[in-house]
Amino acid sequence: METFSNRRAAQQALADWCAQGRLDAADLSTAWAPTLPDRMDWRRWLDRALLILGTALLCAGVIVFFAFNWAALHKFTKFGLLAALLTLLAGFASLRPTDDMAGRAALGGAQIMSGVLMAVIGQTYQTGADAWQLFALWTLLALPWALAARAAPHCWIVLVVGNVALLRYGSVRLGVGGMFELLFSADHARETMLFLLGAAVVQLALWYGLAARAGSWGFRGVTGPRLIGILACAYAGWVGLMSLLTSHVEGSGLLICMVALVALGAWFRWRAFDIVVLSLVCLTGIGVIISAVGRWLIDAYGDFGSFLLLALLTVGLAVVAATWLLRAWREKSGRTA
């Protein structure tokens, strides 16, 4: 069965050939039909979607159950129920075949329940520990379940929980109070974002290293690197904006931002093509460039005409970025068709 990306690449190649006059309407209709999903594809997609939705609802139900009955349950009852649920999920998954979707769904539920167990322990024994420690421990507990499942979605859960732990760690341990203060008004927010940007780059390198040597363990696909790439773009853009929107422009931070964006664009253009991350790189770069030019124009002139120039520059940069992205997509589709 063709993957979704292969179908899209084939459709793009057929559309390009039709635009170039290499295919007429009748040939296009004949060649287009095999690229469309059939009844079995839709049924398979519906089975997976309902399984994921059911697992998520069951996990949410467990969380609501403990929240609603917190005062009525003894602490050992809470621990026993969660331990029994984890044992049940692990036992069910062990009885299923390796690539069974139901077994993987059970392992995904076990990943979520590991976090619930950490939260219950933290609420039962108030030690004053910060929330980042909860998410860090949750990440460590979620990793073995992901390795047991050998599926990329379970690795995504590890990535998301781990990066929440890093963000919370940055907001507490690096001289910043809360997460909103980290993003908007902290004195050390730029340094914290540099730390998070470096962490995202390390994660990206680690993912591709594991994908090359241990892809069968779940480190495969485009979604994992896409999540990390989105984080890296967000952190790089924030470093650039923080370097611009201060009393004095921080040239080093602005340089780091642009180097990071250029490196991400080069990697996802020529080594691991991903149009989503490339689009976000372009969007982030446009935002930083417009902010830099806008500050210069307002400091130098400060009149209403500056906003008109910024609007024209925004339109021009968007056209250039869209043209480059379209050319890159067509080149990639032509090579993979």
Contacts in CASP RR format, 6 or more apart in sequence:
PFRMAT RR
TARGET T0000
AUTHOR 0000-0000-0000
METHOD contacts of the structure
MODEL  1
METFSNRRAAQQALADWCAQGRLDAADLSTAWAPTLPDRMDWRRWLDRAL
LILGTALLCAGVIVFFAFNWAALHKFTKFGLLAALLTLLAGFASLRPTDD
MAGRAALGGAQIMSGVLMAVIGQTYQTGADAWQLFALWTLLALPWALAAR
AAPHCWIVLVVGNVALLRYGSVRLGVGGMFELLFSADHARETMLFLLGAA
VVQLALWYGLAARAGSWGFRGVTGPRLIGILACAYAGWVGLMSLLTSHVE
GSGLLICMVALVALGAWFRWRAFDIVVLSLVCLTGIGVIISAVGRWLIDA
YGDFGSFLLLALLTVGLAVVAATWLLRAWREKSGRTA
1 41 0 8 1.000
2 10 0 8 1.000
2 35 0 8 1.000
5 222 0 8 1.000
6 336 0 8 1.000
7 35 0 8 1.000
7 36 0 8 1.000
7 37 0 8 1.000
8 333 0 8 1.000
9 332 0 8 1.000
9 333 0 8 1.000
9 334 0 8 1.000
9 336 0 8 1.000
9 337 0 8 1.000
10 35 0 8 1.000
10 337 0 8 1.000
11 32 0 8 1.000
11 35 0 8 1.000
12 329 0 8 1.000
12 330 0 8 1.000
12 333 0 8 1.000
12 334 0 8 1.000
12 337 0 8 1.000
13 333 0 8 1.000
13 334 0 8 1.000
13 337 0 8 1.000
14 23 0 8 1.000
14 28 0 8 1.000
14 31 0 8 1.000
14 32 0 8 1.000
14 35 0 8 1.000
16 330 0 8 1.000
16 333 0 8 1.000
16 334 0 8 1.000
17 23 0 8 1.000
17 28 0 8 1.000
18 24 0 8 1.000
18 25 0 8 1.000
18 28 0 8 1.000
23 31 0 8 1.000
37 45 0 8 1.000
47 101 0 8 1.000
48 101 0 8 1.000
51 101 0 8 1.000
51 102 0 8 1.000
51 105 0 8 1.000
52 105 0 8 1.000
55 105 0 8 1.000
55 106 0 8 1.000
55 108 0 8 1.000
55 109 0 8 1.000
58 109 0 8 1.000
59 109 0 8 1.000
59 112 0 8 1.000
59 113 0 8 1.000
59 116 0 8 1.000
62 85 0 8 1.000
62 113 0 8 1.000
62 116 0 8 1.000
63 116 0 8 1.000
66 73 0 8 1.000
66 78 0 8 1.000
66 116 0 8 1.000
66 120 0 8 1.000
70 123 0 8 1.000
73 81 0 8 1.000
75 124 0 8 1.000
78 120 0 8 1.000
78 124 0 8 1.000
79 117 0 8 1.000
79 120 0 8 1.000
79 121 0 8 1.000
82 113 0 8 1.000
82 116 0 8 1.000
82 117 0 8 1.000
82 120 0 8 1.000
83 117 0 8 1.000
85 113 0 8 1.000
86 110 0 8 1.000
86 113 0 8 1.000
86 114 0 8 1.000
86 117 0 8 1.000
89 106 0 8 1.000
89 107 0 8 1.000
89 109 0 8 1.000
89 110 0 8 1.000
89 113 0 8 1.000
90 106 0 8 1.000
90 107 0 8 1.000
90 110 0 8 1.000
91 106 0 8 1.000
92 102 0 8 1.000
92 103 0 8 1.000
92 106 0 8 1.000
93 103 0 8 1.000
93 104 0 8 1.000
93 106 0 8 1.000
93 107 0 8 1.000
93 110 0 8 1.000
93 148 0 8 1.000
93 149 0 8 1.000
96 102 0 8 1.000
96 103 0 8 1.000
96 106 0 8 1.000
98 150 0 8 1.000
103 149 0 8 1.000
104 149 0 8 1.000
104 151 0 8 1.000
104 153 0 8 1.000
104 154 0 8 1.000
107 145 0 8 1.000
107 146 0 8 1.000
107 148 0 8 1.000
107 149 0 8 1.000
107 154 0 8 1.000
108 145 0 8 1.000
108 149 0 8 1.000
108 153 0 8 1.000
108 154 0 8 1.000
108 157 0 8 1.000
110 145 0 8 1.000
111 141 0 8 1.000
111 142 0 8 1.000
111 145 0 8 1.000
111 146 0 8 1.000
111 154 0 8 1.000
111 157 0 8 1.000
111 158 0 8 1.000
112 157 0 8 1.000
114 138 0 8 1.000
114 141 0 8 1.000
114 142 0 8 1.000
114 145 0 8 1.000
115 134 0 8 1.000
115 138 0 8 1.000
115 141 0 8 1.000
115 142 0 8 1.000
117 141 0 8 1.000
118 134 0 8 1.000
118 137 0 8 1.000
118 138 0 8 1.000
118 141 0 8 1.000
119 134 0 8 1.000
122 129 0 8 1.000
122 134 0 8 1.000
130 168 0 8 1.000
130 172 0 8 1.000
131 168 0 8 1.000
132 165 0 8 1.000
132 166 0 8 1.000
132 168 0 8 1.000
132 169 0 8 1.000
132 170 0 8 1.000
132 172 0 8 1.000
132 173 0 8 1.000
135 161 0 8 1.000
135 162 0 8 1.000
135 164 0 8 1.000
135 165 0 8 1.000
135 168 0 8 1.000
136 162 0 8 1.000
136 165 0 8 1.000
136 169 0 8 1.000
138 161 0 8 1.000
138 162 0 8 1.000
138 165 0 8 1.000
139 158 0 8 1.000
139 161 0 8 1.000
139 162 0 8 1.000
139 165 0 8 1.000
142 154 0 8 1.000
142 157 0 8 1.000
142 158 0 8 1.000
142 161 0 8 1.000
143 158 0 8 1.000
145 154 0 8 1.000
146 154 0 8 1.000
146 155 0 8 1.000
146 157 0 8 1.000
146 158 0 8 1.000
146 218 0 8 1.000
147 217 0 8 1.000
149 218 0 8 1.000
150 216 0 8 1.000
150 217 0 8 1.000
150 218 0 8 1.000
151 218 0 8 1.000
152 218 0 8 1.000
152 219 0 8 1.000
152 220 0 8 1.000
152 221 0 8 1.000
152 223 0 8 1.000
152 224 0 8 1.000
153 223 0 8 1.000
154 218 0 8 1.000
155 218 0 8 1.000
155 219 0 8 1.000
155 224 0 8 1.000
156 223 0 8 1.000
156 224 0 8 1.000
156 227 0 8 1.000
159 203 0 8 1.000
159 224 0 8 1.000
159 227 0 8 1.000
159 228 0 8 1.000
160 227 0 8 1.000
163 199 0 8 1.000
163 200 0 8 1.000
163 203 0 8 1.000
163 231 0 8 1.000
166 196 0 8 1.000
166 199 0 8 1.000
167 179 0 8 1.000
167 182 0 8 1.000
167 196 0 8 1.000
168 179 0 8 1.000
170 176 0 8 1.000
170 182 0 8 1.000
170 192 0 8 1.000
170 195 0 8 1.000
170 196 0 8 1.000
171 177 0 8 1.000
171 178 0 8 1.000
171 179 0 8 1.000
171 181 0 8 1.000
171 182 0 8 1.000
171 192 0 8 1.000
172 178 0 8 1.000
174 188 0 8 1.000
174 191 0 8 1.000
174 192 0 8 1.000
174 195 0 8 1.000
175 186 0 8 1.000
175 187 0 8 1.000
175 188 0 8 1.000
175 192 0 8 1.000
176 182 0 8 1.000
176 186 0 8 1.000
176 187 0 8 1.000
176 188 0 8 1.000
176 189 0 8 1.000
176 192 0 8 1.000
177 186 0 8 1.000
178 186 0 8 1.000
181 189 0 8 1.000
182 189 0 8 1.000
182 192 0 8 1.000
183 189 0 8 1.000
183 238 0 8 1.000
186 192 0 8 1.000
189 242 0 8 1.000
190 239 0 8 1.000
190 242 0 8 1.000
190 243 0 8 1.000
190 250 0 8 1.000
190 253 0 8 1.000
193 235 0 8 1.000
193 238 0 8 1.000
193 239 0 8 1.000
193 242 0 8 1.000
194 239 0 8 1.000
194 253 0 8 1.000
194 256 0 8 1.000
196 231 0 8 1.000
196 235 0 8 1.000
197 232 0 8 1.000
197 235 0 8 1.000
197 236 0 8 1.000
197 239 0 8 1.000
197 256 0 8 1.000
197 260 0 8 1.000
198 235 0 8 1.000
200 228 0 8 1.000
200 229 0 8 1.000
200 231 0 8 1.000
200 232 0 8 1.000
200 235 0 8 1.000
201 232 0 8 1.000
201 260 0 8 1.000
203 228 0 8 1.000
204 225 0 8 1.000
204 228 0 8 1.000
204 229 0 8 1.000
204 232 0 8 1.000
207 219 0 8 1.000
207 224 0 8 1.000
207 225 0 8 1.000
207 228 0 8 1.000
208 225 0 8 1.000
208 272 0 8 1.000
209 219 0 8 1.000
210 217 0 8 1.000
210 219 0 8 1.000
211 219 0 8 1.000
211 220 0 8 1.000
211 221 0 8 1.000
222 274 0 8 1.000
225 272 0 8 1.000
225 274 0 8 1.000
225 277 0 8 1.000
226 274 0 8 1.000
226 276 0 8 1.000
226 277 0 8 1.000
229 264 0 8 1.000
229 268 0 8 1.000
229 277 0 8 1.000
229 280 0 8 1.000
230 276 0 8 1.000
230 277 0 8 1.000
230 280 0 8 1.000
232 260 0 8 1.000
232 264 0 8 1.000
233 261 0 8 1.000
233 264 0 8 1.000
233 277 0 8 1.000
233 280 0 8 1.000
233 281 0 8 1.000
233 283 0 8 1.000
233 284 0 8 1.000
234 284 0 8 1.000
236 256 0 8 1.000
236 257 0 8 1.000
236 260 0 8 1.000
236 261 0 8 1.000
236 264 0 8 1.000
236 284 0 8 1.000
237 257 0 8 1.000
237 261 0 8 1.000
237 284 0 8 1.000
237 285 0 8 1.000
237 287 0 8 1.000
237 288 0 8 1.000
239 253 0 8 1.000
239 256 0 8 1.000
239 257 0 8 1.000
239 260 0 8 1.000
240 253 0 8 1.000
240 254 0 8 1.000
240 256 0 8 1.000
240 257 0 8 1.000
240 288 0 8 1.000
240 291 0 8 1.000
241 288 0 8 1.000
241 291 0 8 1.000
242 250 0 8 1.000
242 253 0 8 1.000
243 249 0 8 1.000
243 250 0 8 1.000
243 251 0 8 1.000
243 252 0 8 1.000
243 253 0 8 1.000
243 254 0 8 1.000
243 257 0 8 1.000
244 250 0 8 1.000
244 254 0 8 1.000
244 288 0 8 1.000
244 291 0 8 1.000
244 292 0 8 1.000
244 295 0 8 1.000
245 291 0 8 1.000
245 295 0 8 1.000
249 295 0 8 1.000
254 288 0 8 1.000
254 292 0 8 1.000
257 288 0 8 1.000
258 285 0 8 1.000
258 288 0 8 1.000
261 281 0 8 1.000
261 284 0 8 1.000
261 285 0 8 1.000
261 288 0 8 1.000
264 277 0 8 1.000
264 281 0 8 1.000
265 277 0 8 1.000
265 278 0 8 1.000
265 281 0 8 1.000
268 274 0 8 1.000
268 277 0 8 1.000
268 278 0 8 1.000
268 281 0 8 1.000
269 278 0 8 1.000
269 328 0 8 1.000
273 328 0 8 1.000
273 332 0 8 1.000
275 325 0 8 1.000
275 328 0 8 1.000
275 329 0 8 1.000
275 332 0 8 1.000
278 325 0 8 1.000
278 328 0 8 1.000
279 321 0 8 1.000
279 325 0 8 1.000
282 321 0 8 1.000
282 324 0 8 1.000
282 325 0 8 1.000
283 321 0 8 1.000
286 314 0 8 1.000
286 317 0 8 1.000
286 318 0 8 1.000
286 321 0 8 1.000
289 313 0 8 1.000
289 317 0 8 1.000
290 310 0 8 1.000
290 313 0 8 1.000
290 314 0 8 1.000
290 317 0 8 1.000
293 309 0 8 1.000
293 310 0 8 1.000
293 313 0 8 1.000
294 306 0 8 1.000
294 310 0 8 1.000
297 306 0 8 1.000
297 309 0 8 1.000
297 310 0 8 1.000
298 306 0 8 1.000
END
